[in-house]
C-alpha cells in the first residue's frame, strides 16, 4: 500500500506538469514492428513514442538490466497505431485496440518484484472519456444518478432523456404515436396492480353471456335479443367451433362457373393423352410439332412399332421442348431414343422424361424422326399431367 501511494505521489505532479517534461529519448513506432529495449540505468526515465501506422508486425517495449525498486519509466504516447492482429506491448502490458489509437501517458513503476503499468488519458480533456474508452454494455446502474422510485427514462419532444412517473396505481404505459404515457385504463375494463383485468358490470349484454347449449350459437331474434339456436343445413358446427360441410351439400349450383382449377382436381382427372403416328418412310420423316393448349408436363411416352423398322441402322426419335432444349430421361441420350434395326411389329418401349418436359400453354412439343435407311412406323402415346 505504501508503495502504491508513493507511485501516485510521483504520478500526480508529473501529470500536472506534463508540458514541462524533458524528453530524453524518442522512438518512432513504425509499421514493421520490432523490439525497443529500455536500459535500467536511472531511477526515472522519460520516453516519447510516436508513429501513425497500421502494424504489419508487433512492437514490444521491454526493460533490460536490473531495475531499482521504485524505478519509474514514463512514456508519452503520441501514436496512432492500428493493431489488427498484432500487439503493442509496453513492459508486459498489451494496449487495447482503442488505447493504441489515442494519445496517452503510460507510467511504469517497479515495486521491487514486478512492473506496474498504468495508461492515463492524454493531452486533451476530450481524451479522458469518449466512445473509444467506454466498453460496450459496461456502464452499470451504480454509475447512474439517483432516480425517483417508480420512474423510468424516456425521450421527450426535444429528443432528450427525461423521467416519467410510472408508479401510478393501476396505470399502464401506452404510446400515442409520439410519446410514452402512463395512464389508468377507463371504460369497460379495469386493471388491478397485479395485472388482473376486470370487465365492468353490465358492459356485456345477454345477461353476461349465460350458459349456451353445446354446438349452439347466439343469433339475434325477432325481438332483437340474442338466443341460442342449433346450426342446421349445409354446415355443422362442433362445440369447439369446427365447421363441416355436410355430404351432398355442395352441388353444381353452389359452385360458380369457371372457379374450379385443374390443380384442385383428383390427379386422375388431370391426366391427358395424345397419340401420333411417327414415320420413317420416304418423304415422311421430319419434325412433328404438337401444340399443347394448356400448361402441363410430359411424364410418360409409350412407343409401339406398327410397321417393322428397316434393317441396316437404328430409327432415331428426338424429343425437344418449344425452346429446342433436348429432353432427358430414361432411355434418352442427348434427347434421342433409338429403336434397333429390324425391330418387328408389336415391340413396345417406355420412356420416362425427367427434364425439359414442362410446357407452357400453346408451347410446342417437338418429336423428330430420322433413319438413313428408310422404312418403319411407330405409334407414340404421350401422357401429360395438366397443371392449370
C-alpha positions as CSV (number, residue, x, y, z in Angstrom):
1,X,0.0,0.0,0.0
2,X,2.8,2.4,0.8
3,X,4.5,1.7,-2.5
4,X,1.2,2.3,-4.3
5,X,0.8,5.7,-2.5
6,X,4.4,6.6,-3.4
7,X,3.6,5.7,-7.0
8,X,0.5,8.0,-7.0
9,X,2.5,10.8,-5.4
10,X,5.0,10.7,-8.2
11,X,2.3,10.4,-10.9
12,X,0.2,13.5,-9.9
13,X,2.9,16.1,-10.3
14,X,4.1,14.5,-13.5
15,X,0.6,14.6,-14.9
16,X,0.0,18.2,-13.8
17,X,3.3,19.4,-15.3
18,X,3.0,17.3,-18.5
19,X,4.1,20.1,-20.8
20,X,7.4,20.6,-18.8
21,X,8.6,17.1,-19.4
22,X,12.2,16.8,-20.5
23,X,12.1,14.2,-23.3
24,X,15.3,12.4,-23.1
25,X,14.7,9.8,-25.7
26,X,12.2,9.2,-28.5
27,X,11.2,6.4,-30.8
28,X,9.1,6.2,-33.9
29,X,6.9,3.0,-33.8
30,X,6.9,2.0,-37.5
31,X,4.7,-0.5,-39.3
32,X,7.3,-3.2,-39.4
33,X,7.3,-3.7,-35.6
34,X,10.2,-4.6,-33.5
35,X,11.7,-4.5,-30.0
36,X,12.6,-1.4,-28.1
37,X,14.9,-2.1,-25.1
38,X,14.9,0.3,-22.2
39,X,18.1,0.2,-20.2
40,X,17.5,0.3,-16.4
41,X,20.3,2.8,-15.6
42,X,18.1,5.5,-13.9
43,X,15.5,5.8,-11.2
44,X,13.3,7.9,-13.6
45,X,13.4,7.8,-17.3
46,X,11.3,9.5,-20.0
47,X,10.4,8.4,-23.5
48,X,8.4,9.9,-26.3
49,X,6.7,7.3,-28.6
50,X,5.1,8.3,-31.9
51,X,4.1,7.0,-35.2
52,X,0.9,6.7,-37.4
53,X,0.8,3.3,-39.0
54,X,-1.1,0.0,-39.5
55,X,1.1,-2.6,-37.9
56,X,2.4,-5.5,-40.1
57,X,4.2,-6.9,-37.0
58,X,4.1,-6.5,-33.3
59,X,6.0,-4.0,-31.2
60,X,7.5,-4.9,-27.8
61,X,8.9,-2.3,-25.4
62,X,10.8,-4.1,-22.6
63,X,13.2,-3.2,-19.7
64,X,16.7,-4.5,-19.8
65,X,19.1,-4.8,-17.0
66,X,18.4,-4.7,-13.2
67,X,15.7,-2.2,-12.2
68,X,15.8,-0.3,-8.9
69,X,12.9,-0.7,-6.6
70,X,10.8,2.4,-7.0
71,X,12.1,3.0,-10.6
72,X,9.7,4.8,-12.9
73,X,9.7,4.9,-16.7
74,X,7.3,7.3,-18.2
75,X,6.1,7.2,-21.8
76,X,4.4,10.0,-23.6
77,X,2.5,8.1,-26.3
78,X,1.6,10.2,-29.2
79,X,1.0,7.4,-31.7
80,X,-2.0,6.3,-33.8
81,X,-1.4,2.6,-34.4
82,X,-3.9,0.3,-36.0
83,X,-3.0,-3.1,-34.4
84,X,-5.1,-5.6,-36.4
85,X,-3.8,-9.0,-35.4
86,X,-0.6,-7.5,-33.9
87,X,0.2,-6.2,-30.4
88,X,1.8,-3.1,-28.8
89,X,3.2,-4.4,-25.5
90,X,4.9,-2.0,-23.0
91,X,6.6,-3.5,-20.0
92,X,4.4,-6.6,-20.2
93,X,1.1,-4.7,-20.7
94,X,-0.6,-5.0,-24.1
95,X,-2.5,-1.9,-25.2
96,X,-6.1,-2.4,-26.4
97,X,-7.0,-1.5,-30.0
98,X,-8.6,1.7,-28.6
99,X,-5.7,2.7,-26.5
100,X,-3.3,2.3,-29.4
101,X,-5.3,4.8,-31.4
102,X,-5.3,7.7,-28.9
103,X,-2.7,9.8,-27.1
104,X,-1.9,8.8,-23.6
105,X,0.5,8.9,-20.7
106,X,1.9,5.5,-19.8
107,X,3.5,5.2,-16.3
108,X,5.6,2.1,-15.5
109,X,6.5,1.6,-11.8
110,X,8.8,-1.1,-10.5
111,X,7.7,-2.2,-7.0
112,X,10.8,-4.3,-6.4
113,X,9.1,-7.5,-7.7
114,X,7.2,-6.6,-10.9
115,X,6.4,-3.7,-13.1
116,X,3.0,-1.9,-12.6
117,X,1.7,-0.2,-15.7
118,X,-1.0,2.5,-15.8
119,X,-2.4,4.1,-19.0
120,X,-3.8,7.5,-18.4
121,X,-5.7,9.7,-20.9
122,X,-3.5,12.1,-22.9
123,X,-3.2,15.7,-23.7
124,X,-6.8,16.8,-24.3
125,X,-9.8,16.9,-21.9
126,X,-11.8,15.0,-24.6
127,X,-9.4,12.1,-24.3
128,X,-10.5,11.3,-20.8
129,X,-13.9,9.8,-21.6
130,X,-15.0,9.1,-25.2
131,X,-16.7,6.3,-27.1
132,X,-13.3,4.5,-27.5
133,X,-12.8,4.4,-23.7
134,X,-16.3,3.1,-22.8
135,X,-16.6,-0.7,-23.1
136,X,-19.9,-1.7,-24.7
137,X,-22.5,-2.8,-22.2
138,X,-20.2,-1.9,-19.3
139,X,-22.0,1.0,-17.6
140,X,-23.9,-0.5,-14.7
141,X,-26.7,1.0,-12.7
142,X,-24.3,2.0,-9.9
143,X,-22.8,4.7,-12.3
144,X,-26.2,6.4,-12.9
145,X,-27.5,9.3,-11.0
146,X,-30.4,8.6,-8.5
147,X,-33.9,8.3,-9.8
148,X,-37.2,8.6,-8.0
149,X,-38.9,5.3,-7.2
150,X,-41.2,4.1,-10.0
151,X,-39.8,6.4,-12.6
152,X,-38.4,5.4,-16.0
153,X,-36.2,7.2,-18.6
154,X,-38.0,8.3,-21.8
155,X,-37.1,10.6,-24.7
156,X,-39.1,13.9,-24.8
157,X,-40.1,16.1,-27.8
158,X,-36.6,17.6,-27.8
159,X,-35.1,14.1,-28.0
160,X,-33.6,14.4,-24.5
161,X,-33.9,11.9,-21.7
162,X,-36.5,12.8,-19.0
163,X,-38.1,10.9,-16.1
164,X,-41.6,9.5,-16.5
165,X,-43.6,8.6,-13.4
166,X,-44.8,5.1,-14.0
167,X,-45.8,4.4,-10.4
168,X,-49.5,5.4,-10.5
169,X,-51.6,2.6,-9.1
170,X,-53.4,0.7,-11.9
171,X,-51.7,2.7,-14.7
172,X,-50.3,1.2,-17.8
173,X,-47.7,2.5,-20.3
174,X,-49.1,3.2,-23.7
175,X,-47.7,5.1,-26.8
176,X,-49.7,7.8,-28.6
177,X,-47.6,7.8,-31.8
178,X,-45.0,10.2,-30.4
179,X,-44.6,9.8,-26.7
180,X,-44.9,7.1,-24.0
181,X,-47.6,7.9,-21.4
182,X,-48.7,6.4,-18.1
183,X,-52.5,6.2,-18.0
184,X,-55.1,4.5,-15.9
185,X,-57.5,2.4,-18.2
186,X,-61.1,3.6,-18.1
187,X,-64.3,2.3,-19.7
188,X,-65.4,-1.4,-19.9
189,X,-62.2,-2.9,-18.4
190,X,-60.2,-2.1,-15.3
191,X,-56.7,-3.5,-14.4
192,X,-55.5,-4.1,-10.9
193,X,-52.0,-3.5,-9.6
194,X,-51.4,-7.3,-10.0
195,X,-52.3,-7.1,-13.7
196,X,-55.7,-8.7,-13.4
197,X,-58.3,-7.3,-15.8
198,X,-62.0,-7.0,-15.0
199,X,-64.9,-6.4,-17.4
200,X,-67.2,-3.8,-15.9
201,X,-70.6,-5.0,-14.7
202,X,-73.5,-4.6,-17.3
203,X,-70.8,-4.0,-20.0
204,X,-71.7,-7.3,-21.8
205,X,-75.3,-7.8,-23.0
206,X,-77.3,-11.1,-23.0
207,X,-77.1,-11.3,-19.1
208,X,-73.3,-11.5,-19.2
209,X,-73.4,-14.5,-21.7
210,X,-75.4,-17.1,-19.9
211,X,-74.8,-20.8,-20.5
212,X,-75.3,-21.9,-24.1
213,X,-76.1,-25.5,-25.2
214,X,-73.2,-27.3,-26.9
215,X,-73.0,-26.7,-30.7
216,X,-75.5,-23.9,-30.4
217,X,-74.7,-20.3,-31.1
218,X,-76.3,-16.9,-30.4
219,X,-78.3,-15.2,-33.1
220,X,-80.5,-12.1,-33.0
221,X,-84.2,-13.0,-32.5
222,X,-87.2,-11.2,-33.9
223,X,-87.2,-9.1,-30.8
224,X,-83.5,-8.2,-31.3
225,X,-82.4,-10.3,-28.4
226,X,-79.7,-12.9,-28.5
227,X,-81.0,-16.5,-28.5
228,X,-79.2,-19.8,-28.7
229,X,-80.0,-21.9,-31.7
230,X,-78.7,-25.1,-33.3
231,X,-76.8,-24.8,-36.5
232,X,-78.5,-26.8,-39.3
233,X,-78.4,-27.1,-43.0
234,X,-75.4,-27.5,-45.3
235,X,-72.8,-26.8,-42.5
236,X,-72.5,-28.4,-39.0
237,X,-70.5,-26.7,-36.2
238,X,-68.9,-28.7,-33.3
239,X,-68.6,-27.5,-29.7
240,X,-65.0,-26.4,-30.4
241,X,-66.1,-24.3,-33.4
242,X,-65.0,-26.7,-36.1
243,X,-67.3,-26.4,-39.2
244,X,-68.0,-29.4,-41.5
245,X,-69.7,-29.2,-44.9
246,X,-72.4,-31.9,-45.0
247,X,-72.3,-34.7,-47.5
248,X,-74.1,-33.9,-50.8
249,X,-74.5,-30.3,-49.6
250,X,-72.4,-28.8,-52.5
251,X,-73.8,-29.3,-56.0
252,X,-73.1,-27.6,-59.3
253,X,-75.4,-24.8,-58.4
254,X,-73.3,-24.0,-55.4
255,X,-70.1,-23.8,-57.4
256,X,-69.5,-20.7,-59.5
257,X,-68.8,-21.5,-63.1
258,X,-65.1,-21.3,-64.0
259,X,-63.8,-21.2,-60.5
260,X,-62.6,-24.8,-60.1
261,X,-58.9,-25.1,-61.0
262,X,-57.4,-28.1,-62.6
263,X,-54.9,-28.4,-59.7
264,X,-57.8,-28.9,-57.3
265,X,-59.0,-32.0,-59.1
266,X,-58.1,-35.6,-58.3
267,X,-54.8,-36.5,-60.0
268,X,-56.5,-39.0,-62.2
269,X,-58.7,-36.2,-63.7
270,X,-55.7,-34.2,-64.6
271,X,-54.2,-36.8,-67.0
272,X,-54.3,-36.2,-70.7
273,X,-53.2,-38.4,-73.5
274,X,-52.4,-37.9,-77.2
275,X,-51.2,-40.3,-79.9
276,X,-49.3,-39.6,-83.1
277,X,-48.1,-41.8,-85.9
278,X,-44.4,-41.3,-86.4
279,X,-43.0,-42.4,-89.8
280,X,-39.5,-43.3,-91.1
281,X,-40.8,-43.8,-94.6
282,X,-39.5,-41.9,-97.6
283,X,-40.8,-38.3,-97.5
284,X,-42.5,-38.7,-94.1
285,X,-39.5,-38.2,-91.8
286,X,-39.2,-34.8,-90.1
287,X,-40.1,-32.6,-87.1
288,X,-43.6,-33.4,-85.8
289,X,-44.7,-30.4,-83.7
290,X,-47.6,-30.8,-81.3
291,X,-49.2,-27.6,-79.9
292,X,-50.3,-28.0,-76.3
293,X,-53.4,-26.0,-75.3
294,X,-52.6,-26.0,-71.6
295,X,-49.8,-25.9,-69.2
296,X,-48.6,-29.4,-68.5
297,X,-45.7,-31.8,-68.0
298,X,-45.0,-34.9,-70.1
299,X,-44.5,-37.7,-67.7
300,X,-44.5,-40.8,-69.9
301,X,-44.0,-41.8,-73.5
302,X,-45.1,-45.2,-74.9
303,X,-43.8,-46.5,-78.2
304,X,-45.1,-49.4,-80.2
305,X,-43.8,-50.5,-83.6
306,X,-46.7,-50.6,-86.1
307,X,-44.6,-51.2,-89.2
308,X,-41.3,-53.1,-88.9
309,X,-38.2,-51.0,-88.7
310,X,-36.0,-51.4,-91.8
311,X,-32.6,-53.1,-91.4
312,X,-29.1,-51.5,-91.6
313,X,-29.4,-48.7,-89.0
314,X,-31.5,-47.7,-86.0
315,X,-34.6,-45.4,-86.1
316,X,-33.9,-42.2,-84.2
317,X,-36.6,-40.3,-82.3
318,X,-35.6,-36.9,-80.8
319,X,-37.7,-35.2,-78.2
320,X,-37.4,-31.4,-77.6
321,X,-39.4,-28.7,-75.9
322,X,-40.5,-25.5,-77.5
323,X,-37.1,-23.8,-77.0
324,X,-35.2,-26.7,-78.7
325,X,-33.9,-28.0,-75.4
326,X,-33.2,-31.7,-75.7
327,X,-35.3,-33.7,-73.3
328,X,-33.6,-36.0,-70.7
329,X,-35.0,-39.2,-69.1
330,X,-34.8,-43.0,-69.0
331,X,-33.6,-44.3,-72.4
332,X,-32.8,-40.9,-73.8
333,X,-29.3,-40.0,-74.9
334,X,-28.9,-36.3,-75.8
335,X,-32.7,-36.3,-76.3
336,X,-32.7,-39.2,-78.7
337,X,-34.3,-42.6,-78.3
338,X,-33.1,-45.3,-80.7
339,X,-35.1,-48.3,-81.9
340,X,-32.8,-51.1,-83.2
341,X,-32.9,-52.0,-86.9
342,X,-35.2,-54.9,-88.0
343,X,-37.4,-54.4,-84.9
344,X,-40.7,-56.3,-85.5
345,X,-44.3,-55.0,-85.3
346,X,-45.7,-55.0,-81.8
347,X,-42.5,-54.3,-80.0
348,X,-43.1,-51.8,-77.2
349,X,-40.9,-49.3,-75.4
350,X,-41.5,-46.8,-72.5
351,X,-39.7,-43.5,-71.8
352,X,-39.9,-41.6,-68.5
353,X,-38.9,-37.9,-69.2
354,X,-37.2,-36.1,-66.3
355,X,-36.1,-32.6,-67.6
356,X,-37.2,-30.2,-70.3
357,X,-40.6,-31.9,-70.2
358,X,-42.5,-28.9,-68.8
359,X,-44.6,-27.0,-71.3
360,X,-46.5,-23.7,-71.1
361,X,-49.8,-23.2,-72.7
362,X,-49.6,-23.1,-76.5
363,X,-45.9,-24.3,-76.4
364,X,-45.0,-26.9,-78.9
365,X,-43.6,-30.4,-78.1
366,X,-41.2,-31.4,-80.9
367,X,-40.7,-35.0,-82.0
368,X,-38.2,-35.6,-84.8
369,X,-37.9,-38.8,-86.8
370,X,-34.7,-39.8,-88.7
371,X,-33.4,-43.0,-90.3
372,X,-30.8,-43.3,-93.0
373,X,-32.3,-46.5,-94.5
374,X,-35.9,-45.6,-94.7
375,X,-38.7,-47.9,-93.5
376,X,-40.9,-48.3,-90.5
377,X,-43.5,-46.6,-88.4
378,X,-44.2,-46.1,-84.7
379,X,-47.3,-45.3,-82.8
380,X,-46.5,-42.9,-79.9
381,X,-48.7,-42.3,-76.9
382,X,-47.9,-39.2,-74.9
383,X,-49.2,-38.9,-71.3
384,X,-49.5,-35.5,-69.8
385,X,-50.4,-34.1,-66.4
386,X,-52.3,-30.8,-66.6
387,X,-51.0,-28.0,-64.3
388,X,-53.8,-25.5,-65.0
